[in-house]
Amino acid sequence: MTTKPHHRVLGRVKASALAFVLLAASAAIVLVGPHISSGSTSMTPSAYTVQQGETYTVIAGKLGMTASALAVANGQGVNATLSAGRILFYYPPTGLPTTMVATTTTLATTAQPTTTTAASTTTVPSGALRLLPGQTWNWQISSTPTAADIAIVGTSGPRMLDVDMENSSAATIAAIKAQGIVAICYIETGSWENYRSDAAAYPASVLGSTMGGYPDERYVDIRQISVLRPIIDARLDRAKAKGCDGIEPDIDDSYSESTGFPLTMADQVAFNRQIAADAHARGMLILLKNGADPAFVPAMEPYVDAALNEQCNQYVECAPYAIFIQHSKAVFQVEYSVAATTFCPKDRAAGFDGLKKATSLTALPRTAC
């Protein structure tokens, strides 16, 4: 079993706070309204709280882009009426526009009804575990943990061990949990692996490009949720039966890869939210894996319970994960090439639970921040 670290350096817009009259030169999407301090905004991709009944002007940074381009945290999706909650700002990957488009939207004055669809579930069931910042943990998805491996994460305090779901028996999961450790189980949701026991369940119609560096794996068409959901749900059922406390879903940010399909971030969020809802319906936690985009991370944060990131220090893309710490959700952060003495002070300052690991992701080597 090998891991698939997603190493991407994205050409993101880096903008600074400027006066309203300069927005066209600095930001792609900006929300201006009375609830935002001084009627202006920070140009850093972020999330702000809005109030019912207030009017905001959306300055959209691509020709033809309007308020419908904003992601709304209550799950209404594009083309929805804005309502109270967190409004996300982001920059399009194509860079800054040459023409600005402005629209004005008034928020509803009545309370937004609670969404009841499975895809909109935003919290784990009552009584479920939480992964708060400050975890002692390890990531061991390439080998089966022994008693000595389990002991690596210690005997007290909040602890987590991430293991491969298919290759870990119920007895192994029970041994982890017997030590008071949260057992997170790795499964791939955005790709097909020809060596998995359920490989034959994937129809050819959902299989895309071969994953770079992994000739026995192919991306899947996450737009075909109705086809993929029963397959993933069967994996979730197996994880639940084995006793897994939660799921690490890999390849859950394939929209930015060369998958063979014209995937969008909206496609990815819709797929991930459904899988998150299905995990929560089984009483399990679910993590966000990688996808360190300043739009994607806050769009997903309300629907997941923690984040696991590879190499955000190396690629200078850790900032989006601050929203997890703000909402008391752990960020499990791993570096392979950067020296622990270099990145650990940054992880500690950010509130992340950092590890230096080898890409083999066996129990050792492991250096905790």
NORGI-V870892 format. One record per residue. RES is the residue in three letters. SS is DSSP state (h for helix, s for strand, l for the rest). PHI is phi in whole degrees, 0 to 359 (* if undefined). OMEGA is omega in whole degrees, 0 to 359 (none if undefined). Layout:
BEGIN
RES:SS:PHI:OMEGA, RES:SS:PHI:OMEGA
END
This chain:
BEGIN
MET:l:*:178, THR:l:236:180, THR:l:265:180, LYS:l:240:179, PRO:l:295:182, HIS:l:264:183, HIS:l:260:180, ARG:l:223:170, VAL:l:251:185, LEU:l:271:179, GLY:l:280:184, ARG:l:271:176, VAL:l:287:174, LYS:l:250:184, ALA:l:236:179, SER:l:237:182, ALA:l:293:179, LEU:l:226:178, ALA:l:293:182, PHE:h:307:184, VAL:h:293:182, LEU:h:257:186, LEU:h:301:183, ALA:h:299:182, ALA:h:265:189, SER:h:232:188, ALA:l:229:180, ALA:l:269:177, ILE:s:223:181, VAL:s:221:175, LEU:s:253:180, VAL:s:240:181, GLY:s:194:187, PRO:l:295:182, HIS:l:279:176, ILE:l:278:185, SER:h:309:177, SER:h:63:178, GLY:h:71:178, SER:l:230:183, THR:l:221:166, SER:l:279:179, MET:l:276:178, THR:l:283:177, PRO:l:307:188, SER:l:199:178, ALA:s:229:180, TYR:s:233:177, THR:s:271:179, VAL:s:244:185, GLN:l:245:176, GLN:l:299:171, GLY:l:78:178, GLU:l:264:181, THR:s:257:180, TYR:s:234:173, THR:s:259:179, VAL:s:261:174, ILE:s:259:185, ALA:s:264:190, GLY:l:267:174, LYS:l:231:182, LEU:l:307:179, GLY:l:91:180, MET:l:280:181, THR:l:233:180, ALA:h:301:181, SER:h:296:180, ALA:h:281:180, LEU:l:283:174, ALA:s:269:182, VAL:s:252:189, ALA:l:295:181, ASN:l:281:173, GLY:l:87:180, GLN:l:295:177, GLY:l:86:182, VAL:l:291:180, ASN:l:64:180, ALA:l:263:173, THR:l:293:180, LEU:l:293:179, SER:l:223:182, ALA:l:302:180, GLY:s:146:181, ARG:s:268:177, ILE:s:259:184, LEU:s:258:175, PHE:l:250:177, TYR:l:209:181, TYR:l:249:180, PRO:l:291:183, PRO:l:295:181, THR:l:282:177, GLY:l:96:184, LEU:l:286:181, PRO:l:274:174, THR:l:258:181, THR:l:228:179, MET:l:258:176, VAL:s:235:181, ALA:s:241:173, THR:s:223:177, THR:s:240:182, THR:s:232:176, THR:s:258:180, LEU:l:287:181, ALA:l:298:180, THR:l:270:178, THR:l:258:182, ALA:l:297:178, GLN:l:287:179, PRO:l:296:179, THR:l:289:178, THR:l:285:185, THR:l:247:180, THR:l:289:182, ALA:h:299:183, ALA:h:292:183, SER:h:260:179, THR:l:301:185, THR:l:240:180, THR:l:225:177, VAL:l:285:181, PRO:l:301:180, SER:l:304:178, GLY:l:91:181, ALA:l:288:177, LEU:l:295:173, ARG:l:235:175, LEU:l:255:180, LEU:l:278:174, PRO:l:301:179, GLY:l:99:182, GLN:l:268:162, THR:s:267:189, TRP:s:206:173, ASN:s:211:182, TRP:s:236:187, GLN:s:225:184, ILE:l:255:180, SER:l:252:179, SER:l:206:180, THR:l:276:182, PRO:l:295:171, THR:l:267:177, ALA:h:301:179, ALA:h:294:178, ASP:h:295:180, ILE:h:298:182, ALA:h:292:182, ILE:l:301:184, VAL:l:275:172, GLY:l:92:186, THR:l:237:181, SER:l:210:180, GLY:l:79:179, PRO:l:292:185, ARG:s:220:180, MET:s:218:174, LEU:s:230:183, ASP:s:255:184, VAL:s:230:177, ASP:s:289:185, MET:l:293:186, GLU:l:293:184, ASN:l:268:177, SER:l:249:181, SER:l:280:175, ALA:h:301:179, ALA:h:294:177, THR:h:295:179, ILE:h:299:179, ALA:h:296:179, ALA:h:295:177, ILE:h:294:184, LYS:h:291:178, ALA:h:296:178, GLN:l:267:180, GLY:l:78:183, ILE:l:258:175, VAL:s:287:181, ALA:s:261:176, ILE:s:258:186, CYS:s:245:182, TYR:s:279:168, ILE:s:221:174, GLU:s:264:179, THR:l:249:185, GLY:l:255:179, SER:s:213:176, TRP:s:251:180, GLU:s:243:187, ASN:l:288:181, TYR:l:262:179, ARG:l:277:184, SER:l:294:181, ASP:l:255:184, ALA:h:302:182, ALA:h:290:181, ALA:h:284:182, TYR:l:273:177, PRO:l:288:181, ALA:h:302:184, SER:h:295:181, VAL:h:259:185, LEU:s:270:182, GLY:s:248:184, SER:s:292:173, THR:s:292:182, MET:s:285:181, GLY:l:305:180, GLY:l:87:183, TYR:s:226:187, PRO:s:296:179, ASP:s:262:179, GLU:s:224:179, ARG:s:225:174, TYR:s:294:176, VAL:s:243:181, ASP:l:278:184, ILE:l:292:175, ARG:l:290:181, GLN:l:271:184, ILE:h:299:183, SER:h:295:178, VAL:h:276:185, LEU:h:281:186, ARG:h:301:179, PRO:h:299:180, ILE:h:291:180, ILE:h:292:179, ASP:h:298:177, ALA:h:296:175, ARG:h:295:178, LEU:h:297:178, ASP:h:297:178, ARG:h:296:179, ALA:h:298:179, LYS:h:297:181, ALA:h:296:179, LYS:h:282:179, GLY:l:101:179, CYS:l:301:177, ASP:l:280:183, GLY:s:193:188, ILE:s:234:165, GLU:s:255:182, PRO:s:272:181, ASP:s:267:183, ILE:l:57:179, ASP:l:261:177, ASP:l:222:187, SER:h:287:181, TYR:h:302:181, SER:h:263:180, GLU:l:255:176, SER:l:273:188, THR:l:271:188, GLY:l:93:179, PHE:l:234:179, PRO:l:278:185, LEU:l:280:177, THR:l:241:176, MET:h:298:178, ALA:h:298:176, ASP:h:300:183, GLN:h:294:181, VAL:h:297:180, ALA:h:297:180, PHE:h:294:182, ASN:h:298:180, ARG:h:296:179, GLN:h:294:179, ILE:h:295:178, ALA:h:298:179, ALA:h:298:181, ASP:h:291:175, ALA:h:294:180, HIS:h:297:179, ALA:h:297:178, ARG:l:263:178, GLY:l:76:181, MET:l:251:173, LEU:s:285:174, ILE:s:214:181, LEU:s:259:165, LEU:s:265:182, LYS:s:250:177, ASN:l:56:182, GLY:l:66:188, ALA:l:284:178, ASP:l:263:184, PRO:l:293:172, ALA:l:262:186, PHE:h:293:183, VAL:h:300:180, PRO:h:291:176, ALA:h:291:182, MET:h:268:188, GLU:h:307:182, PRO:l:296:189, TYR:l:253:181, VAL:l:234:191, ASP:l:250:179, ALA:s:189:178, ALA:s:228:173, LEU:s:234:183, ASN:s:237:171, GLU:s:251:165, GLN:l:67:178, CYS:l:293:175, ASN:l:289:181, GLN:l:299:184, TYR:l:258:174, VAL:l:53:180, GLU:l:219:181, CYS:l:277:190, ALA:h:306:183, PRO:h:302:184, TYR:h:284:178, ALA:h:302:181, ILE:h:296:176, PHE:h:293:179, ILE:h:296:179, GLN:h:300:181, HIS:l:255:174, SER:l:58:176, LYS:l:241:184, ALA:l:294:170, VAL:s:241:178, PHE:s:270:190, GLN:s:239:186, VAL:s:233:171, GLU:s:238:180, TYR:l:249:187, SER:l:254:182, VAL:l:285:179, ALA:l:295:179, ALA:h:301:180, THR:h:293:179, THR:h:270:186, PHE:h:268:183, CYS:h:299:176, PRO:h:301:179, LYS:h:290:179, ASP:h:297:180, ARG:h:296:180, ALA:h:296:181, ALA:h:278:183, GLY:l:87:180, PHE:l:277:174, ASP:s:260:190, GLY:s:264:174, LEU:s:225:165, LYS:s:259:183, LYS:s:229:167, ALA:l:269:183, THR:l:294:176, SER:l:294:180, LEU:l:53:165, THR:l:273:184, ALA:l:302:180, LEU:l:231:7, PRO:l:285:180, ARG:s:204:173, THR:s:238:181, ALA:s:270:179, CYS:l:287:none
END
